[in-house]
Amino acid sequence: MPQPHSLRPRVWEQHCCLPLLPTADILELARYPVGSYLSVNVGYSQQSTADTLALLHQFRRDALAHGGFRLVERFADIEDEGRIALAFDLEDANPLGGDLDTVKVFYDLGLRSLAATYNYANAAGCGCLDTEDTGLTGYGRDLVRQLNAVGVFADGSHCSRRTGLDIAETTAVPMIYSHSNFDALWEHPRNITDDQARACAATGGVIGINGVGIFLGHNAPGERAERVEAMADHIAYGAELVGIEHVGVSSDFSFDGDQFNAEIAATPEAFSDFYTRWGPLQWTPPEDLFGENEIPGLAEVLARRGFSAAEIAAVFRGNFTRVARQVWRD
């Protein structure tokens, strides 16, 4: 049964994924509530600068043609209550092609978040699946400074632990973990340590809790309600560890889930058994997040656990809004 409106807040979704193809259906994003902010991925380690530019232009054209989306050009654009505010993110520095000036090119097309690495080392630093962790490189530190200067979130998700700590040390403004859970609750290299969380919070940043089964310990297809409950566990843990003001929601929902699972099956060596040992990945779709099906939504679960309406609003939207106001340049 659909939840009451008060339990279906507008969300700041800091990372979700459409297929990285020109045939991607932008209308899938309308499954989120009107008035929400969505950051949609436009590339990771496999995409070139040209690939990313093509996707940015395609997604922007499709969004404008639909009319139900507002492309984010300045901070005020996130407050359009009649449309979904839409911006973009990268999960790896590779699409920059080694040229830091490309950050501004992408920014002008709506990029507002960039993670230094995607699972494995690149020119910027190490990834969470690397066996040797040497942290950010000199180029990686320059990248963080460039992100600060242009007004793009420096994101530690998918990065190695030392790389994440180095981002926190280097940034002059709040950093984020756009879609990362806590290793203390479910041991996985994609989840972050308490030290990483504290360092992020010390910058003023926010950790977005995701709804991916293998990062929550509930990846069976029938564990939909368990995934939502586990998200609440991670939110409660983060609130206790670093304060409610440093925790958000960022589901990492993949509208390209079938494609992504096929990619993992075809190239398991690119992901390691940390991605494959639990079977095909399961996500938490918007309908489960907001309790629009037969299971309780995340806001209802948090309310049942004693979180106030103000705290729930902060987790769903307010905390990421605050750091965007501090990091974005216009």
N, C-alpha and C positions, 0 to 999 in steps of 0.2 A: 504494500500500500504506500502511495506517495507520502513523504514526510511533510509536516507543516512548513510553511514558508520560512518561519524563523529557524528551522533546523536545516534549511537548504541555502546557506549563505552564498553570496557571490564569492568566487574563489580567485586567488592569485595562483595560477598553475604555472610554476616556473619552468617546467619542462614536460613536453609531450611530443609524440613523433607521428608524423604522416609518412607514407612511403617517400623515399628520396628520389622521386620520379616525376616527370612532368604530367603524368596521368593521375597524380594524387588528387583525391576529392576533398577540396577545402570545406565542403559542406559537412563533413564528418565532425568538424570542430563545433558545429552548432549543437552538439550533444551536451555541451557545457551551458550553464545558465547565462542568459543575457545579462550583461553588466560585468561579466568575469574578465580577467586578464589572462591571456594565454601566451606562453613562450613556446614556439614551435621549432623543433630542430631542423636545421638546413644543411647539416653535414657533420662528419666526424673524420677519422683518419684516412678514409678511402676517397674523400672528395678533394678535387683540385680547386683552385681559385675560380676557374671557369665554371666548373660544376656548381659551385656554391652560388656564384652570381646568377647562373641560369635559374636555379631553384628559387632564389630570392625574387627575381623578376616574375617568375611564373606564379608563385604563391601570392605576391602582391597584386598581380593582375586578376587572379581568380577571386581574391578577397574583395577587391573593389567592384568587380562585376556582380558579386552576390549582393552587396549592399548591407548585409547584416554585421559586417566587421568594420572596425575602425583601426587603421594602421597607426601604430604608435610612432609619432615623430617627436613629441615632447611629453613631459611628465603629465600635463593636464589631460592628455588623450586617454589615460587609463580610467577616467571618471565618467565615461560615456555610459550611462545606465541603460540606454536603449539599444546598444550594440555590444558585441564582444570585442574588447581591445586586443590587438594582435601584434606581437613582436616576435623576434627570432633569436635562436642561439646556436652555437657551435660546441661540439663535444671534443674538439681537438684543435691544436694550432696548425695542423698540416694545411688546411684550406687557405691559410695566409700566404703560402708559398715562400715563406722566409722573409716576407716584406712587411714590416710592422705598420707601414703606412696604409696597408690594406684594411686594418682595423677601422679606420675612419671611413673608407669606402663602404664597408659593410654596415657601419653605424648609420650612415646616411640612408641605407635601405632597410633599417629597422632592427639591426642586430643590437641586442642589449645584454648578452651574456656569452662568455666564452670560457670553456674549460681548457686547461693547458694541454692535457693528454687524455687519450682514450685507451685505458687499460694497459698499454705498453709504451715504452720510451719513444720519444721523438726528439726533435731539436730543442724543445722547451724544457723537458724534464722526464721523470719516470712515471709509469702507470701502475695501477694497483695490482696488476698481475705479474709485474716484473719480480724476478727473484733477487736482483740486486737493486737497492734503492739509494741512488745518489742525489735525489732531490732535483730542484730546479737548476738548470744551467744558467750561464750568464745571459744567454738569449732569453731564457724563460723569465728571468728577473726584469729584463728590459721589456718583455711583453707585458708583465703585470703593471709596470710603470706606464706603458702606453695605454693599457686598458683604463687605468686611473685617469690619465690625461684626456682621453676621448669621452669617457663616461659610460663604460661597459663593465658589468659585473665581472670580477675575477672569480672563477668558479673552481672549486677543488674536487668536484665529483669525478670519478674514474681515475683520479690522480693517485700516485703512491702516497704513503703516509708522510714521508719526509717532504715530498713536493707540496702537499697540502700545508704542512707547517711552514715551509719556505714562502708560500703565497701569503700566509698570515703575517709573516715577518716583513715581507717586502711591501705589501700594499699600504697606501696612505689613507684609504677609505675602507668601509666595510667590505669584506669578501663574503662569498656564500658557498655553501654546498647545496647546489640546486636540487639534487635528488639523491640523498644519501641517508642511510639508516645507521643505527648504533651497533658496533661490533660487540659491545658488552651484552646485548640481548640476543644476538644471533651472529655467531662467528663466521665472517665471510670477508675476503679481502676487499670487496666493494663497499663494505660498511666502514665507518670511521671510528677511530679510537676516541676515548674520553679526552685525551690530550689535544687531538685535532679539534674536537668540539669546543673545548675551552679556548683554544687559540683563535678559532673563528669568532666566538662570542666576544673575545677581548678586542677584536677590531670593530665590534658593533654589528657583526654579521648575523645571518640566519641560516639554519639547516633545514632544508625541505625534506620531509619524510615521504618516501615513495611507497607504492603499493605493489611492487614486484615480488612474486612469490618466493623466488630463490633468495632474495635479500631479507625476507621476513620469516623464513622457516615454514611457510605454508604454501607449497607450490602444487598441491593436488588440484585438479580441475574443480572438484566439489567443495573446495575450502574458501569459497568466496567470503562468507561471513567471518571466517577465521583471519583472512587477510585484513579486513577492516579493523577487527579487534586488535590485530598485531600492529597496525599503524597507530592505533590509540596507545598501545604499550610504548611505542617508540616516542610518541609525543609526550607522554607522561614522564618517561625517563629523561628526555631532553629538558623538560621544564624543571625537573628536580636538579639536574646536573648543571645547567647554565642559565636557567630562567626562561619563563614562558615567552619573553620578548625575543628570544633567539631561535624559536622553532616555528616552522611553517609546514604547509602541505604542498607537495609537488609530486604527483602520482607516477610520473614517467610512463603514463599510459601510451601504448604503441598501437595506433590505428593500423600499423603495418606489422602486427604481431605474427601473422602467418608467414609473411616474407622474412621476418627476422629469424623465426624458428627454422625456416628452411635454410637460411644462410648459416646458422650455427650447425645444423645437421650436415651441411655440405663441407664446412671448413671448421671442424671442432678444434683443430690445433690453434686457430686464431682466438679462441675463447677460453680454453682449458676446461678441465672437468669441474671447475667451480661454476661453470655455466651449464654443463651438460648432465651432471650426475643425477639431477632430480627430474629429468624428462623435459618435455617442451615447457617453455616459460609461460607462466600465467600472470596476468595483470589485473589491476583493479580499475574497471571502466568507470566513466563518469556516473553512470546510473547506479552502480554500487556505492560509489563515494558519497552520493547525495541521497541514498536510500530511496531511489525511485523504483526499485524492484521489491522483492519480498523480504530482503534482509535489511537490518537497521543501517542507516548511513553513519558516516564518521561523526558528524555533529551530534547525532542522537547518542552515539556511544560515549562521546566525551561528556555530554551533559549528564548521562547516567552515572559517570564516574566522578561527578562533582565539579567539573569545569564550569565556570560562569559563562554567561552569554558574551561578556566582554573578552574573556580569554579565548573563547572559540572564534570570535570574530578576528582577534589578533592572529591566531594560528592560520585561519583560512585566508586572510588577506592583509591585515593591518601591519604585520611585521615586515613582510616583503615590501609593502608600500613605503614604509619608513625608510628602509635602506635604499630603495630606488630614488627617493627624494634626495638622499645624501650622495649617491654615486652618479646618477645621470646628470648630464650637463645642461639640459634645457627642459 
